[in-house]
Amino acid sequence: MDCTLEVGEDAVILKVIGRVDEATWNSFSEGLSGAVRNARDDGLTRLIVDLQQLAYMSSRGLRALTVAKREADEAGVNISLASPNDVMREILAISRYDKLFTVTDTAEAKR
């Protein structure tokens, strides 16, 4: 699993690549927390988590999203999940995270 961070004009974009599972969830969690801090420190109110290249997420990854949402809410940052593939859409639906987060088809931010 790899995370890359991009800062746009109106949002921070965290691109997640690979799998978030028992071996990688901690790195994912750290990446999310760092992205929330980055958005807050840059005065941005949006964090887009780009899931386009994410193949799978375990329950530990979902927990990391929950923790990040709490941190983001306290920082005044809104997290949205973008471009999930069919497997990720199903995981988000089954876990009802599609109700907790805004899910979009694209990861668009002003550049």
N, C-alpha and C positions, 0 to 999 in steps of 0.2 A: 504494500500500500504506500502510496506517495501522495502528498498534498502540496499544491503550489498556491501561492497567494498573489492576487493581482489587485491593485487599487485603482478603481475607476473614479470618475468625476463625482458620482453620487452613490457608489457602493463599493464594498470590498467583496471580491469573489474568491472563494476557496474551492479550487478544483481538486477532486478526490479521484485517484486512479487506483484500480486494482480491487482488493477485497478488504473489508473491515471485519475482522474476525477475532478470535481469542488471542492471536499473536500480534495483531496490529491495532486493536481498539485504543490502547493507551496513546499511541502516536496520533491517532485520529482525534482523540479527546484534546490533546495538547494543541494540535493544529486549530481546532475549533476555538478553544479558549484564546489562543493568540490572535485569531482573526477577529474575535469579538473585541479584544483590547485594541487591536489596530483600528477597527472601525470607530470605536469610541474616541481614541486619541486623535484621530483625523477629523473628528466632528461629523462623521457619517452615521446615518441612521439605518442603513441597510447592509446586511450580510447575505450574500447569495452563495449557497453551497451547491456547486455544480456537480451533479451526480452522473453526468453523461458517460464517463469512463469507469464508473463503479460497477463491478460485477455482482457484488453481494455485500450484505451487512448483517451481522449477527445481533443478538439482543444486547450485547455489550456496546455495540456501535449505536444502537437506539438509545441506550442509557446515556451515552456521551452526548447525543443530541439533546436529551432532556436537560442535562446539566448545563450545556451551552445555552439552551433557551432561557433557563433561569438567570444565568449570568448576563445574557443579552437584554433580557427584560429590565434588570437592574441598571444596565448601562444605557438604556434607551435605544437599543439596536433591535431591529426586526430581522429575524432569520427567515429566509425562504429557501426551499429546496427546488433545484432546477434540473430539468432534462433527465429524469430517471428513466432507465430502460424498463422493459416489461416486468422483469424479475423484481426490480426495486419498487416499481409501482405496486406490485402485489404485496411486498413486504410492508410498504407504507400503509396500504389499505387494511391489511390484516391486523396490524398493530394500532391502527387508527391514527397514525402519525400524519396522515393526510388531512385530518381534522385539526391537529395541533399546529401544523405548519402550513403556510401557503405553498402549494406545489405548482410550478410553472413548466411550460414546455421548453423554454429557452432561458439561458443565463444572460440576460441583457442588462447592461449598465452603461451609462455614458462614459466614454473614454476620453 
